[in-house]
Amino acid sequence: ENLEFVKSILDCSLADVGRRYELNPQPEDFLRIEQRLDASDEDILVGFHLGCRETARTISAWRSWFGGRVEVPKIWPLERYIALAQALCRANPRIRPVITGSKNEQFLGKRFEKHLPRTINLIGQTSLLELAALMRHLAVFVSHDTGAAHVACATPVSMVGLFGPTNPKRSGPYPLQPRHTIIQ
C-alpha cells in the first residue's frame, strides 16, 4: 500500500524486482543452528512460532497476577499449535517440531513439549540471523502475525501464516509467494 501511495504521488512506475526482505546469515549463524538442532537426516523439521514479544510480556504478567488462562487475539492458541503438530506427527512419524520464540515465551514451549516430547525447543536461543539460518533446515514454518513470519519471508522456506484480527494485506508476508499460505 505504501509503495502504491508513493507511486501515485510521484507519478512513476515501480519495478517489482528487488522488493523483498533480505537477511544474510553468516557461516557462524548456520553452525550455531546446526549444533542446536540435534536432528537426524531422517527428521522432517517443521517450525512453529508460538508467541510474539509484546503479547508474551502481557501473558506472563497476567498469568502471574491472576494465575489463570489469558487469551491474546493476535496469537493462535497454544492448544491449536499442539493439535496441529500432533496431527502432523501422526501423519508422518518423521516429522519433528522445532519451536521458536523469545525468552519470555519459554512457558509456552514447556507446555508444548509436554505433549510433543520429540520437540526441538529453540525458544530464547536464536538471534535474528540464526532464526533466518534455521529456516533453511525447515520443511515449513507456521506462525501467526509476528516478526518471525517476516524472517521466514526473507528465506526460501514454505510458510503458513495464521491471521486473526490483523489484516494480512497490511502486515502479512511480503512479498507473497506461492510457497506462502495465509489462513485468516
Disulfide bonds with the S-S distance in Angstrom:
none
